[in-house]
Amino acid sequence: MKLSYLVKGFPGHPLHPPLTDATIGAYTVAAALGVLSALGVAEENTAAGWWLA
């Protein structure tokens, strides 16, 4: 395994799709927890922590 694979990804497979999926998933969870805290279902600190993450 070459060190450049960590930066560029494996040949034919770029690295960025998994990174963008993780980011989109984190924002989706944060939005869902924000809605739940507004409805009073989840604790307010939980949603605030997800927005900071």
NUVO-86185 format. One record per atom (N, C-alpha, C): residue number from 0; residue in one letter; z, x, y; atom name. Coordinates in steps of 0.2 Angstrom, whole numbers, always signed. Each point is the difference from the previous one (the first is absolute). Example, Ala and Ser with C-alpha at 12.3 -4.5 7.8 and 13.67 -1.06 7.14 Angstrom:
BEGIN
   i aa     Z     X     Y at
   0  A   +39   +66   -28  N
   0  A    +0    -4    +6 CA
   0  A    +0    +4    +6  C
   1  S    -4    -2    +5  N
   1  S    +1    +4    +6 CA
   1  S    +3    -4    +5  C
REM end
This chain:
BEGIN
   i aa     Z     X     Y at
   0  M    +0    +4    -6  N
   0  M    +0    -4    +6 CA
   0  M    +0    +4    +6  C
   1  K    -5    -1    +5  N
   1  K    +0    +4    +6 CA
   1  K    +4    -3    +5  C
   2  L    +2    +5    +4  N
   2  L    +5    -3    +6 CA
   2  L    -4    -4    +5  C
   3  S    -7    +1    +0  N
   3  S    -4    -4    +5 CA
   3  S    +0    -8    -2  C
   4  Y    +1    -1    -7  N
   4  Y    +0    -7    -2 CA
   4  Y    +5    -4    +3  C
   5  L    +6    +3    +2  N
   5  L    +5    -3    +3 CA
   5  L    -1    -3    +7  C
   6  V    -5    +4    +3  N
   6  V    -2    -2    +7 CA
   6  V    -6    -5    +0  C
   7  K    -5    +2    -4  N
   7  K    -6    -4    -1 CA
   7  K    -1    -5    -5  C
   8  G    +5    +0    -5  N
   8  G    -1    -4    -6 CA
   8  G    -4    +3    -5  C
   9  F    -1    -3    -6  N
   9  F    -4    +2    -5 CA
   9  F    -7    -1    +1  C
  10  P    -4    +5    -3  N
  10  P    -7    -1    +2 CA
  10  P    -3    -7    -2  C
  11  G    -3    -3    +5  N
  11  G    -3    -7    -1 CA
  11  G    +5    -6    +1  C
  12  H    +7    +2    +2  N
  12  H    +5    -5    +1 CA
  12  H    +4    +2    +6  C
  13  P    -1    -3    +6  N
  13  P    +3    +2    +6 CA
  13  P    +8    -2    -1  C
  14  L    +4    +4    +4  N
  14  L    +7    -1    +0 CA
  14  L    +2    -6    +4  C
  15  H    -4    -2    +5  N
  15  H    +3    -5    +5 CA
  15  H    +1    -7    -3  C
  16  P    -4    -3    -5  N
  16  P    +1    -7    -2 CA
  16  P    +7    -1    -2  C
  17  P    +4    +4    -4  N
  17  P    +6    -2    -2 CA
  17  P    +5    +0    +6  C
  18  L    -1    +5    +5  N
  18  L    +4    +0    +6 CA
  18  L    -1    -6    +4  C
  19  T    -6    -2    +1  N
  19  T    +0    -6    +4 CA
  19  T    +2    -7    -4  C
  20  D    +0    +0    -6  N
  20  D    +3    -5    -4 CA
  20  D    +8    +0    +1  C
  21  A    +3    +5    +0  N
  21  A    +7    +1    +1 CA
  21  A    +2    -3    +7  C
  22  T    -4    +2    +5  N
  22  T    +2    -2    +6 CA
  22  T    -1    -7    +1  C
  23  I    -6    -3    -2  N
  23  I    -1    -7    +0 CA
  23  I    +6    -4    -3  C
  24  G    +2    +2    -6  N
  24  G    +5    -3    -4 CA
  24  G    +7    +0    +4  C
  25  A    +1    +6    +3  N
  25  A    +6    +0    +4 CA
  25  A    +1    -5    +6  C
  26  Y    -6    +0    +3  N
  26  Y    +0    -5    +6 CA
  26  Y    +0    -7    -3  C
  27  T    -3    -1    -5  N
  27  T    +0    -7    -3 CA
  27  T    +8    -2    -2  C
  28  V    +3    +5    -3  N
  28  V    +7    -2    -2 CA
  28  V    +4    -1    +6  C
  29  A    -1    +5    +5  N
  29  A    +4    -1    +6 CA
  29  A    -1    -7    +4  C
  30  A    -6    -2    +0  N
  30  A    -2    -6    +3 CA
  30  A    +3    -6    -4  C
  31  A    +0    +0    -7  N
  31  A    +3    -5    -4 CA
  31  A    +8    +0    +1  C
  32  L    +3    +6    +1  N
  32  L    +7    +0    +1 CA
  32  L    +2    -2    +7  C
  33  G    -4    +1    +5  N
  33  G    +1    -2    +7 CA
  33  G    +0    -8    +0  C
  34  V    -5    -3    -4  N
  34  V    +0    -7    +0 CA
  34  V    +6    -3    -4  C
  35  L    +2    +3    -5  N
  35  L    +6    -2    -4 CA
  35  L    +6    +0    +4  C
  36  S    +0    +6    +4  N
  36  S    +6    +0    +4 CA
  36  S    +0    -5    +6  C
  37  A    -6    -1    +3  N
  37  A    +0    -6    +5 CA
  37  A    +2    -6    -3  C
  38  L    -2    -2    -6  N
  38  L    +2    -6    -3 CA
  38  L    +7    +0    -3  C
  39  G    +4    +6    +0  N
  39  G    +7    +0    -2 CA
  39  G    +1    +1    -7  C
  40  V    -6    +2    -4  N
  40  V    +1    +1    -7 CA
  40  V    +2    +7    -1  C
  41  A    -3    +5    +3  N
  41  A    +2    +7    -1 CA
  41  A    +5    +3    +6  C
  42  E    +3    +5    -1  N
  42  E    +4    +3    +5 CA
  42  E    -4    +3    +6  C
  43  E    +2    -1    +6  N
  43  E    -4    +3    +5 CA
  43  E    -1    +7    +0  C
  44  N    +6    +4    -2  N
  44  N    -1    +7    -1 CA
  44  N    -5    +2    -5  C
  45  T    -1    -4    -5  N
  45  T    -5    +2    -5 CA
  45  T    -7    +1    +3  C
  46  A    -2    -5    +4  N
  46  A    -7    +0    +3 CA
  46  A    +0    +5    +5  C
  47  A    +5    +1    +4  N
  47  A    +0    +6    +5 CA
  47  A    -1    +6    -3  C
  48  G    +3    +1    -6  N
  48  G    -1    +7    -3 CA
  48  G    -7    +1    -3  C
  49  W    -3    -6    -2  N
  49  W    -7    +1    -3 CA
  49  W    -4    +2    +6  C
  50  W    +1    -3    +6  N
  50  W    -5    +1    +6 CA
  50  W    +1    +7    +2  C
  51  L    +6    +3    -1  N
  51  L    +1    +7    +2 CA
  51  L    -3    +5    -5  C
  52  A    +0    -2    -6  N
  52  A    -3    +4    -6 CA
  52  A    -8    +0    +1  C
REM end
